[in-house]
Amino acid sequence: MTDRTSLHGLQVATTLQRFVDEQVLPGTGVDTDAFWRGFADIVSDLAPRNIALLAERERLQAELDTWHKANPGPITNMLAYRSFLEQIGYLVPQPAEVQATTANVDDELALQAGPQLVVPILNARYALNAANARWGSLYDALYGTDAIPETDGCEKGPGYNEKRGAKVIAFARRVLDESAPLAQGSHGDASAYRVENGALVVALQGGASTGLKNPAQFMGYQGDAASPSSVLLQHNGLHLDIRIDRSTPIGKTDAAGVSDLVLEAALSTILDLEDSVAA
């Protein structure tokens, strides 16, 4: 039987309490007692509403079951069926134009546009994979899928195929050219990236240097400004992380030492409380 701790009227699994108190809250500035008290208030406020919503779902399902048992087979009169759905409240009138008024919504939901993953909360592996999908290697995605055809000596094979890798790198450079173009030339011609006076400078093969066509797309860097290990760019609110490491098998063969291009991918994750859990 699961050990539980009483917290502000809630019976909380002791392991969950320890996890929240010892691993989640430290560093957030939120006191443990304040967290559990606030959570208990939320449960007290929303639980009756949730119960009412579940009851309404049961009512609608019963109405639908009764209708379909009385009218078996394909629906032949769609107007009558629509009228029935409106009568039971399954369909409601389309509202006039409305404006969202909720404040303090995270940028990932309010401003950024990107994939949102949905995983069952009872599957820890799925949840962990979803959380880690916030950032993904474009190099890995291209190399390991059929986005790059396995023809003309570009098979995946048991080890690293430099010819296939070259196509991956060229593809990634095109992504950079489309997402964060240079003022002159191409990322494909880059021989080095550096930061001068807060701006990104890209050295090109042949000796010339240039910057971004839109300097505001440069968000920051890691490492030494003269030889950064990471350059962060932004396009349409999403980030692209140019990883630079000349010691890696890929980086040492790249003119600019680029070892990977990591993209901001799944912005948020819904941990789904399935019906069996919600009940």
Stockholm file with secondary structure:
# STOCKHOLM 1.0

chainA/1-279         MTDRTSLHGLQVATTLQRFVDEQVLPGTGVDTDAFWRGFADIVSDLAPRNIALLAERERLQAELDTWHKANPGPITNMLAYRSFLEQIGYLVPQPAEVQATTANVDDELALQAGPQLVVPILNARYALNAANARWGSLYDALYGTDAIPETDGCEKGPGYNEKRGAKVIAFARRVLDESAPLAQGSHGDASAYRVENGALVVALQGGASTGLKNPAQFMGYQGDAASPSSVLLQHNGLHLDIRIDRSTPIGKTDAAGVSDLVLEAALSTILDLEDSVAA
#=GR chainA/1-279 SS CCCEEEETTEEEEHHHHHHIIIIISTTTTCCHHHHHHHHHHHHHHHHHHHHHHHHHHHHHHHHHHHHHHHSCSSCSCHHHHHHHHHHTTSSCCCCCCCCCCCCSCCHHHHTCCCCEEEEETTCHHHHHHHHHTTEEEHHHHHHTSTTSCSCTTCCCCSSCCHHHHHHHHHHHHHHHHHHSCBSSSCGGGEEEEEEETTEEEEEETTSCEECBSSGGGEEEEEEETTEEEEEEEEETTEEEEEEECTTSTTGGGSTTCEEEEEEECCCEEEEECCHHHHC
#=GC SS_cons         CCCEEEETTEEEEHHHHHHIIIIISTTTTCCHHHHHHHHHHHHHHHHHHHHHHHHHHHHHHHHHHHHHHHSCSSCSCHHHHHHHHHHTTSSCCCCCCCCCCCCSCCHHHHTCCCCEEEEETTCHHHHHHHHHTTEEEHHHHHHTSTTSCSCTTCCCCSSCCHHHHHHHHHHHHHHHHHHSCBSSSCGGGEEEEEEETTEEEEEETTSCEECBSSGGGEEEEEEETTEEEEEEEEETTEEEEEEECTTSTTGGGSTTCEEEEEEECCCEEEEECCHHHHC
//
